[in-house]
Amino acid sequence: MTDPSPHSLRSDAADNRARILEAARTLFSAEGLDVPMREVARRAGVGPATLYRRFPTKQVLVAEAFADQLNACRVIVDEGCAEPDPWRGLCQVIERICELHARDRGFTEAFLSTFPEGADVDASREYTVAAVAALAQRAKEAGRLRSDFVLDDLILILMANKGIRAMSGATQVMASRRFAALAIQAIEAHPGRTPLPPAVRLASGELPTGTQA
């Protein structure tokens, strides 16, 4: 028998890496970041030693798994800041980030957590917060955003959005859109009468008497 060629070894390593990242994205998105590393390895079809050789800590794995989402988040913020109307730009940021997070439960947890070794995640969060802070200040100066709005309110919105649970991903996104609209009305200096997106059923069965409008 001949030894595997270097090219074959590199190909195997790349395949293992791709399978690990795909498994991590799937599990983290569905179940959050509490998924054990051994479960990621099992789903990827590799041994724990292979997983830890590629990703020595969960923090490193999280940062790699959510690289695309981090880039998407930055694009959302940049486009919102480029909008000439700061209020419209802020609304777009809230709507789109809520939807991005609604599609991926694990990303929300990663974004809101502090990882000593997750430099990319921390840097993305710091960039987002600083950019949104500047955008919010412009919206206040334009008289559209409540004067008592603080950046912690954005964190509250993301935390609340993270709590949305639905039977399907599509329903969860629809619920997130309605929640974002409600949140935007709450922080607007002079709320108008903009219609809300359609409501969706999040719980089975009928609501108790007296809970419907």
C-alpha positions in Angstrom: 0.0 0.0 0.0 1.1 3.5 -0.7 0.8 6.4 1.7 -2.0 8.9 1.0 -0.8 11.8 -1.1 -0.5 15.3 0.5 -3.2 16.5 -1.8 -5.5 13.7 -0.6 -4.8 14.6 3.1 -5.5 18.3 2.4 -8.7 17.3 0.7 -9.8 15.1 3.6 -9.0 17.9 6.1 -11.0 20.4 4.1 -14.0 18.0 3.9 -13.8 17.4 7.7 -13.7 21.1 8.3 -16.7 21.7 6.0 -18.7 18.9 7.7 -17.9 20.2 11.2 -19.0 23.8 10.3 -22.2 22.6 8.6 -23.1 20.4 11.6 -22.3 23.3 14.0 -24.5 25.7 12.1 -27.4 23.3 12.0 -27.2 22.4 15.7 -26.5 25.9 17.0 -29.3 27.4 14.9 -31.9 24.8 16.1 -30.8 24.3 19.7 -28.6 27.2 20.7 -25.0 27.2 21.9 -25.4 24.7 24.7 -25.0 21.8 22.2 -22.0 19.7 23.4 -19.0 19.6 21.1 -19.2 15.8 21.1 -22.7 16.2 19.5 -21.3 18.4 16.8 -18.6 15.8 16.1 -21.2 13.0 16.0 -23.4 15.0 13.5 -20.4 15.8 11.4 -19.3 12.2 11.3 -15.8 12.8 12.8 -14.1 11.9 16.0 -13.7 14.4 18.9 -10.0 14.5 18.3 -10.5 15.7 14.7 -13.0 18.3 15.9 -10.7 19.7 18.6 -7.7 19.7 16.2 -9.6 21.9 13.8 -11.4 24.0 16.5 -9.7 23.8 19.9 -12.6 25.6 21.8 -16.3 26.1 21.3 -15.6 29.9 21.0 -13.5 29.4 18.0 -16.0 27.1 16.4 -18.9 29.5 17.1 -16.9 32.4 15.5 -16.2 30.3 12.4 -19.7 28.9 12.1 -21.3 32.3 12.2 -18.8 34.2 10.0 -21.4 34.6 7.2 -24.0 36.0 9.6 -21.4 38.4 11.1 -20.7 39.7 7.7 -24.4 40.0 6.9 -24.9 41.9 10.1 -22.2 44.4 9.2 -23.8 44.9 5.8 -27.2 45.6 7.3 -25.7 48.2 9.6 -23.6 49.9 6.9 -26.6 50.1 4.6 -28.8 51.5 7.4 -26.2 54.2 8.2 -25.9 55.1 4.5 -29.7 55.9 4.4 -30.1 59.7 4.1 -33.1 59.5 6.5 -31.6 58.3 9.8 -35.0 57.2 11.2 -35.7 55.1 8.1 -32.2 53.7 8.4 -32.6 52.8 12.0 -35.9 51.1 11.3 -34.3 49.1 8.5 -31.5 48.0 10.8 -33.9 46.8 13.5 -36.2 45.0 11.1 -33.4 43.2 9.2 -31.3 42.3 12.3 -34.4 40.9 14.0 -35.1 38.8 10.9 -31.5 37.7 10.7 -31.6 36.6 14.3 -35.0 35.0 14.0 -33.6 32.7 11.3 -30.8 31.6 13.5 -31.2 31.2 17.3 -27.5 30.3 17.8 -26.4 33.5 16.1 -28.4 35.6 18.6 -26.7 33.8 21.5 -23.3 34.2 20.0 -23.9 37.9 19.3 -25.1 38.6 22.8 -22.4 36.6 24.5 -18.8 37.5 25.3 -16.2 35.0 24.3 -12.6 35.6 25.3 -11.4 33.7 22.2 -14.3 34.9 19.9 -12.5 38.0 18.7 -14.5 38.1 15.5 -17.9 37.9 17.3 -16.8 40.6 19.8 -15.5 42.9 17.2 -18.7 42.6 15.1 -20.8 43.3 18.1 -18.7 46.4 19.0 -18.9 47.7 15.5 -22.7 47.2 15.3 -23.3 48.9 18.7 -21.1 51.9 17.8 -22.6 52.3 14.3 -26.2 52.0 15.6 -25.4 54.5 18.4 -24.3 57.1 15.9 -27.4 56.3 13.7 -29.7 56.6 16.7 -28.2 59.9 17.7 -28.9 61.2 14.2 -32.5 60.0 14.5 -32.9 61.8 17.8 -31.6 65.0 16.3 -34.1 64.6 13.5 -36.9 64.4 16.1 -38.0 60.9 15.1 -36.5 58.7 17.9 -37.5 59.0 21.5 -35.1 61.2 23.4 -34.8 58.6 26.2 -33.8 55.7 23.9 -30.5 54.1 24.9 -28.5 51.4 23.2 -29.5 48.9 25.9 -33.0 49.1 24.5 -31.6 47.6 21.2 -30.2 44.7 23.3 -33.6 44.3 25.0 -35.3 44.1 21.5 -32.8 41.4 20.4 -33.3 39.4 23.6 -37.0 39.6 23.3 -36.9 38.7 19.6 -34.7 35.7 20.5 -37.6 34.4 22.7 -39.9 34.0 19.7 -40.8 30.3 19.1 -42.9 29.0 16.3 -43.7 25.7 14.6 -41.7 26.6 11.5 -38.9 28.8 10.4 -41.2 30.8 8.1 -43.7 31.4 10.9 -40.9 32.5 13.2 -39.7 35.1 10.7 -43.2 36.4 10.2 -43.6 36.8 14.0 -40.3 38.5 14.2 -41.3 41.0 11.6 -44.5 41.9 13.5 -42.5 42.1 16.8 -40.0 44.5 15.1 -42.8 46.7 13.9 -44.2 46.9 17.5 -40.7 47.6 18.9 -40.2 50.4 16.3 -43.5 52.0 17.3 -42.5 51.9 20.9 -39.3 53.8 20.3 -40.7 56.3 17.8 -40.9 59.9 19.2 -44.4 60.4 17.8 -45.8 57.0 16.8 -48.0 57.1 13.7 -50.6 54.6 12.5 -48.4 52.5 10.3 -50.2 49.1 9.9 -48.5 46.2 11.5 -47.4 43.1 9.5 -49.9 40.2 9.7 -50.2 38.4 13.0 -49.3 34.7 13.3 -50.4 31.9 15.6 -47.5 30.9 17.9 -49.4 28.6 20.3 -51.7 25.8 19.6 -55.3 25.9 20.8 -57.6 28.8 21.5 -56.6 31.8 23.5 -58.3 32.2 26.9 -61.4 34.2 27.0 -60.7 37.9 27.3 -57.3 37.9 25.7 -58.4 38.7 22.2 -58.8 42.3 21.2 
